[in-house]
Amino acid sequence: MKQINRIRVRFAPSPTGALHIGGARTALFNWLYARKSGGIFILRLEDTDSERSSQESARGILDGLAWLGLDWDEGPDRGGPYGPYRQSQRLTIYHQYLKALLDANQAYYCFCSNEDIAADKALAREQGRDYKYSGRCRHLDGEAAAQRVENGQPAVIRLRVPNTGITKVSDLIRGEVEFDNSLMDDFIIAKSDGWPTYNFAVVVDDHMMAVSHVIRAEEHLSNTPRQILIYQALNWELPQFAHVSMILAPDRSKLSKRHGATSVQEFRELGYLPQALLNYLALLGWSSGTDQDIWDVNDIVPRFDLEHVSRSAAVYDIEKLTWMNGHYISQARPESLATEMLRSTRVKHWMSSSSMAYLIEVVKLVQGRAKLIPELIEAAAYFFEEVNGYEEKGVNKHFARSDADKLLQADLEILTADTRFTLASLESALREKAAQMGVKAADLIHPLRLALTGRTNSPGIFEVAVLLGREKCLKRINQAIKWLDENRLGQ
């Protein structure tokens, strides 16, 4: 194997669908391990399944990782010393090592038809045993078999698996795991169309790319003994393996669509921020050794290790993720939130008659009142859209008062007369007016809020008024007075 002078890890998704959060967490753990050690993080696309793989899925995976901020050092769009980084472009490399195994009699051609295999499986069922390839072609003469293939007869290639002994996986998370060789058959490493199977291609790729640590999902643990046998047949040094536990749904079943969003793209569409998703995924199966929940990913880097990755399945908790997201929205740069909001058609429409600078000022005012981007958009809506109705509870409490029209008229006078129209001047004028009228300041503030926003809750009403501007405020108060007169509440 190539001499490894530094840690090299890889994330190797199959571009047959969206980037699942389980895959994103695997990518994150690899990225953290590489960044802590000053190593290399490789992105490789395992796209040999031509029927299911697509360029759209590949692009989605790259975009998802980039949105999360998980930058890779080598990959299909970036190149590197061990490319290409798409399996579909590495066929000649696989053929080289398939030939090496055939020449060393470590593998052989198998001419068994689908009907032969089906009959063997049926016999196994009848006899009440697990199916295992019979080895029918194991003892064919190698040269004769090669000639049959050259003459056009279809054949797969199988690895010669020892039928005795133990294959041991030394896992950095799970410890020593043993597999009985007698329970494995001579498994296929290349299909009849010449394409390698997953287990063969991944071994060749990891070796040729000098991968030092294979950190991947628990579901691949059962593949590992077969891959180790391929390493041994090629006389290659093993990488170190680490299998990360599954992510389960709250009911401890396998996480699926029925539990809500499962892909990175879906979480983004729902309004989650990458910082929150990274923070949450890092703590989903890894312990920081503290009670702290909020972590910047760059602060996790120096603390991350595989020793504190749990063997037990992690349980997905959408409420905790949403709480984290609210924290990150409250702390985010308004400019970045505004940019994320602009992905919405609704916000794009706002920008046809407003400016980015104004949107940013609005975000500053409301960002502490939302846990998701759609909630942030809704919290900002009355700054850009007309108030076409009033919350029922606000109407019942504030507009149903017998003196509601009098209070709104006082608010109108205050906002009309205040020449400075600043936060301080508006508050001072309102409190002075309330004292003159013998009412509480809240008696003027609550109907004013309802008139300006249509809502019973908002940021400080004086901040709202200043940002809306005098003209819009006066228009909305007059509209509320008219609405009150037409509905004759409190009379």
MOHUSUL-V273772 format. One record per backbone hydrogen bond with DSSP energy under -0.5 kcal/mol. CO is the residue of the C=O (numbers start at 1). NH is the residue of the N-H. E is the energy in kcal/mol with one decimal. If there is no record, write none. Layout:
# MOHUSUL-V273772
co->CO nh->NH e->E
co->CO nh->NH e->E
This chain:
# MOHUSUL-V273772
co->3 nh->5 e->-0.6
co->7 nh->40 e->-2.5
co->8 nh->212 e->-2.2
co->8 nh->213 e->-1.6
co->9 nh->42 e->-2.5
co->11 nh->44 e->-2.4
co->13 nh->15 e->-0.6
co->13 nh->46 e->-2.5
co->14 nh->16 e->-2.5
co->15 nh->54 e->-2.1
co->18 nh->20 e->-0.9
co->19 nh->264 e->-3.0
co->20 nh->24 e->-2.5
co->21 nh->25 e->-2.4
co->22 nh->26 e->-2.0
co->23 nh->27 e->-2.6
co->24 nh->28 e->-2.5
co->25 nh->29 e->-2.7
co->26 nh->30 e->-2.2
co->27 nh->31 e->-2.7
co->28 nh->32 e->-3.1
co->29 nh->33 e->-2.2
co->30 nh->34 e->-2.4
co->31 nh->35 e->-2.9
co->32 nh->36 e->-2.5
co->33 nh->37 e->-1.5
co->34 nh->38 e->-0.9
co->34 nh->39 e->-2.9
co->40 nh->9 e->-2.7
co->40 nh->42 e->-0.6
co->41 nh->73 e->-2.8
co->41 nh->74 e->-1.3
co->42 nh->11 e->-2.6
co->42 nh->44 e->-0.5
co->44 nh->46 e->-0.6
co->45 nh->47 e->-1.4
co->45 nh->87 e->-2.5
co->48 nh->50 e->-1.7
co->49 nh->52 e->-0.6
co->49 nh->53 e->-2.8
co->54 nh->58 e->-2.1
co->55 nh->59 e->-2.7
co->56 nh->60 e->-2.2
co->57 nh->61 e->-2.3
co->58 nh->62 e->-2.2
co->59 nh->63 e->-2.8
co->60 nh->64 e->-2.5
co->61 nh->65 e->-2.4
co->62 nh->66 e->-2.3
co->63 nh->67 e->-2.6
co->64 nh->68 e->-1.9
co->65 nh->69 e->-0.8
co->65 nh->70 e->-2.3
co->66 nh->69 e->-0.6
co->69 nh->71 e->-1.5
co->74 nh->43 e->-2.6
co->75 nh->78 e->-1.0
co->75 nh->79 e->-3.0
co->79 nh->75 e->-1.4
co->80 nh->83 e->-1.0
co->85 nh->45 e->-2.6
co->86 nh->89 e->-1.9
co->87 nh->90 e->-2.2
co->90 nh->93 e->-0.6
co->90 nh->94 e->-1.9
co->91 nh->95 e->-2.4
co->92 nh->96 e->-1.6
co->93 nh->97 e->-1.4
co->94 nh->98 e->-2.2
co->95 nh->99 e->-2.3
co->96 nh->100 e->-1.4
co->97 nh->101 e->-1.8
co->98 nh->102 e->-2.2
co->99 nh->103 e->-3.0
co->100 nh->104 e->-1.6
co->101 nh->106 e->-2.6
co->101 nh->107 e->-1.2
co->102 nh->105 e->-1.4
co->106 nh->160 e->-2.9
co->108 nh->158 e->-2.8
co->110 nh->156 e->-2.2
co->113 nh->117 e->-2.1
co->114 nh->118 e->-2.5
co->115 nh->119 e->-2.3
co->116 nh->120 e->-2.1
co->117 nh->121 e->-2.3
co->118 nh->122 e->-2.2
co->119 nh->123 e->-2.2
co->120 nh->124 e->-2.0
co->121 nh->125 e->-2.1
co->122 nh->126 e->-2.2
co->123 nh->127 e->-2.1
co->124 nh->129 e->-2.6
co->125 nh->128 e->-1.1
co->135 nh->138 e->-1.5
co->137 nh->140 e->-1.4
co->141 nh->145 e->-2.5
co->142 nh->146 e->-2.3
co->143 nh->147 e->-1.9
co->144 nh->148 e->-1.9
co->145 nh->149 e->-1.9
co->146 nh->150 e->-2.3
co->147 nh->151 e->-1.9
co->148 nh->153 e->-2.4
co->149 nh->152 e->-1.7
co->156 nh->110 e->-2.9
co->157 nh->189 e->-3.3
co->157 nh->190 e->-1.4
co->158 nh->108 e->-2.3
co->159 nh->161 e->-0.8
co->165 nh->181 e->-2.1
co->166 nh->168 e->-0.6
co->167 nh->179 e->-2.1
co->168 nh->170 e->-0.6
co->169 nh->171 e->-1.0
co->169 nh->177 e->-2.7
co->170 nh->241 e->-0.9
co->171 nh->175 e->-2.0
co->175 nh->171 e->-2.7
co->177 nh->169 e->-3.4
co->179 nh->167 e->-2.9
co->179 nh->181 e->-0.6
co->180 nh->183 e->-1.7
co->181 nh->184 e->-1.7
co->185 nh->187 e->-1.7
co->187 nh->159 e->-2.4
co->189 nh->197 e->-1.8
co->190 nh->157 e->-2.3
co->191 nh->194 e->-2.0
co->195 nh->191 e->-3.1
co->197 nh->201 e->-2.5
co->198 nh->202 e->-2.7
co->199 nh->203 e->-1.1
co->200 nh->204 e->-2.3
co->201 nh->205 e->-2.8
co->202 nh->206 e->-2.5
co->203 nh->207 e->-2.4
co->204 nh->208 e->-3.0
co->205 nh->209 e->-2.2
co->206 nh->211 e->-2.8
co->207 nh->210 e->-1.7
co->212 nh->240 e->-2.7
co->213 nh->10 e->-0.5
co->213 nh->215 e->-0.9
co->214 nh->216 e->-0.7
co->214 nh->242 e->-2.4
co->216 nh->244 e->-3.4
co->217 nh->220 e->-2.0
co->218 nh->221 e->-2.2
co->220 nh->223 e->-1.0
co->220 nh->224 e->-1.0
co->221 nh->224 e->-0.7
co->221 nh->225 e->-0.6
co->223 nh->227 e->-2.0
co->224 nh->228 e->-2.7
co->225 nh->229 e->-2.0
co->226 nh->230 e->-1.6
co->227 nh->231 e->-2.5
co->228 nh->232 e->-2.6
co->229 nh->233 e->-2.2
co->230 nh->234 e->-1.9
co->231 nh->236 e->-2.7
co->232 nh->235 e->-1.0
co->240 nh->214 e->-3.3
co->241 nh->172 e->-3.1
co->242 nh->216 e->-2.3
co->242 nh->244 e->-0.6
co->244 nh->218 e->-2.4
co->246 nh->248 e->-0.6
co->246 nh->314 e->-2.6
co->247 nh->255 e->-0.9
co->248 nh->316 e->-3.2
co->249 nh->252 e->-2.7
co->253 nh->249 e->-3.0
co->256 nh->259 e->-2.1
co->257 nh->260 e->-2.2
co->262 nh->21 e->-2.7
co->263 nh->267 e->-2.0
co->264 nh->268 e->-2.1
co->265 nh->269 e->-2.5
co->266 nh->270 e->-1.9
co->267 nh->271 e->-0.6
co->267 nh->272 e->-2.4
co->268 nh->271 e->-1.2
co->271 nh->373 e->-1.4
co->273 nh->277 e->-2.1
co->274 nh->278 e->-2.7
co->275 nh->279 e->-2.2
co->276 nh->280 e->-2.6
co->277 nh->281 e->-2.7
co->278 nh->282 e->-2.4
co->279 nh->283 e->-1.4
co->281 nh->284 e->-1.0
co->283 nh->285 e->-1.5
co->285 nh->310 e->-3.2
co->293 nh->295 e->-0.6
co->296 nh->299 e->-1.7
co->296 nh->300 e->-1.2
co->297 nh->301 e->-1.4
co->298 nh->302 e->-0.5
co->300 nh->303 e->-1.4
co->300 nh->304 e->-1.6
co->301 nh->304 e->-0.7
co->305 nh->308 e->-0.6
co->306 nh->309 e->-1.6
co->308 nh->287 e->-2.2
co->308 nh->310 e->-0.6
co->310 nh->245 e->-0.7
co->314 nh->248 e->-3.6
co->314 nh->316 e->-0.5
co->317 nh->321 e->-1.8
co->318 nh->322 e->-2.5
co->319 nh->323 e->-2.3
co->320 nh->324 e->-2.6
co->321 nh->325 e->-2.4
co->322 nh->326 e->-2.1
co->323 nh->327 e->-1.7
co->324 nh->328 e->-2.3
co->325 nh->329 e->-2.6
co->326 nh->330 e->-2.1
co->327 nh->331 e->-1.4
co->328 nh->332 e->-1.1
co->333 nh->336 e->-0.7
co->333 nh->337 e->-1.9
co->334 nh->338 e->-2.6
co->335 nh->339 e->-1.9
co->336 nh->340 e->-2.0
co->337 nh->341 e->-2.6
co->338 nh->342 e->-1.6
co->340 nh->343 e->-1.4
co->341 nh->344 e->-2.3
co->344 nh->348 e->-2.2
co->345 nh->349 e->-2.0
co->346 nh->350 e->-1.5
co->347 nh->351 e->-1.8
co->349 nh->352 e->-1.4
co->350 nh->353 e->-1.8
co->355 nh->359 e->-2.1
co->356 nh->360 e->-2.4
co->357 nh->361 e->-1.8
co->358 nh->362 e->-2.3
co->359 nh->363 e->-2.6
co->360 nh->364 e->-2.2
co->361 nh->365 e->-1.2
co->362 nh->366 e->-1.8
co->363 nh->367 e->-2.3
co->366 nh->369 e->-2.4
co->367 nh->370 e->-0.8
co->372 nh->376 e->-2.0
co->373 nh->377 e->-2.5
co->374 nh->378 e->-2.3
co->375 nh->379 e->-2.4
co->376 nh->380 e->-1.3
co->377 nh->381 e->-0.8
co->378 nh->381 e->-0.6
co->380 nh->383 e->-1.8
co->381 nh->384 e->-2.0
co->381 nh->385 e->-2.4
co->386 nh->388 e->-0.8
co->391 nh->395 e->-2.4
co->392 nh->396 e->-2.8
co->393 nh->397 e->-1.4
co->394 nh->398 e->-3.2
co->394 nh->399 e->-1.0
co->395 nh->399 e->-0.5
co->395 nh->400 e->-1.4
co->401 nh->404 e->-1.5
co->403 nh->407 e->-2.3
co->404 nh->408 e->-2.6
co->405 nh->409 e->-2.2
co->406 nh->410 e->-1.8
co->407 nh->411 e->-2.1
co->408 nh->412 e->-2.4
co->409 nh->413 e->-2.0
co->410 nh->414 e->-2.3
co->411 nh->415 e->-2.3
co->412 nh->416 e->-1.7
co->413 nh->417 e->-2.5
co->414 nh->418 e->-1.9
co->417 nh->419 e->-0.8
co->422 nh->426 e->-2.6
co->423 nh->427 e->-1.9
co->424 nh->428 e->-2.3
co->425 nh->429 e->-2.3
co->426 nh->430 e->-2.4
co->427 nh->431 e->-2.3
co->428 nh->432 e->-2.1
co->429 nh->433 e->-2.3
co->430 nh->434 e->-2.6
co->431 nh->435 e->-1.9
co->432 nh->436 e->-1.9
co->433 nh->437 e->-2.1
co->434 nh->438 e->-1.1
co->434 nh->439 e->-2.4
co->440 nh->443 e->-1.0
co->440 nh->444 e->-0.7
co->441 nh->444 e->-1.1
co->441 nh->445 e->-2.2
co->442 nh->446 e->-2.5
co->443 nh->447 e->-0.5
co->444 nh->448 e->-1.3
co->445 nh->449 e->-2.7
co->446 nh->450 e->-2.1
co->447 nh->451 e->-2.3
co->448 nh->452 e->-2.6
co->449 nh->453 e->-2.5
co->449 nh->454 e->-0.6
co->449 nh->455 e->-0.6
co->450 nh->454 e->-1.7
co->454 nh->391 e->-2.0
co->460 nh->464 e->-2.2
co->461 nh->465 e->-2.5
co->462 nh->466 e->-2.3
co->463 nh->467 e->-2.1
co->464 nh->468 e->-2.7
co->465 nh->469 e->-2.3
co->469 nh->473 e->-2.1
co->470 nh->474 e->-2.9
co->471 nh->475 e->-2.0
co->472 nh->476 e->-2.0
co->473 nh->477 e->-2.4
co->474 nh->478 e->-2.4
co->475 nh->479 e->-1.9
co->476 nh->480 e->-2.1
co->477 nh->481 e->-2.4
co->478 nh->482 e->-2.4
co->479 nh->483 e->-2.5
co->480 nh->484 e->-2.6
co->481 nh->485 e->-2.2
co->482 nh->486 e->-2.5
co->483 nh->487 e->-2.0
co->484 nh->488 e->-1.5
co->484 nh->489 e->-0.8
co->488 nh->491 e->-0.9
